[in-house]
Amino acid sequence: MFNSWSSLGHTLLAGSLGYVIIVFLLRISGKRTLSKWNSFDFVVTIAFGSVLASMILSKETSLAQASLGFGILVLYQFLITWLAVRSPMVQTLIKAEPTLLFHKGQFKSSALK
């Protein structure tokens, strides 16, 4: 059913500390880190979950490694956002324009393709 009590303890401790670290980093990084939900934000959010899962489930991934991973993701998110605000070229690369798929009761087949 389970490997050992120490494995369960590791999961409990690593999960709790990882959660606190993510909340702390997201609070200091500002609302932008997870607010816009463009494709870049989505990838960063998925990466947060992946790092957290690795930290919780693998004894080979240390708290320091996971914390550094979270920090790098937040730093890159900040840098890309900073560059996008100042460079139209960077903004074009990371942000997609929304596409209207349904209008006045009709699907836009050209947009769906």
Sequence and secondary structure as in RCSB ss.txt:
>XXXX:A:sequence
MFNSWSSLGHTLLAGSLGYVIIVFLLRISGKRTLSKWNSFDFVVTIAFGSVLASMILSKETSLAQASLGFGILVL
YQFLITWLAVRSPMVQTLIKAEPTLLFHKGQFKSSALK
>XXXX:A:secstr
  S HHHHHHHHHHHHHHHHHHHHHHHHH GGGGTS  HHHHHHHHHHHHHHHHHHH TTS HHHHHHHHHHHHH
HHHHHHHHHHH HHHHHHH       EETTEE HHHH 
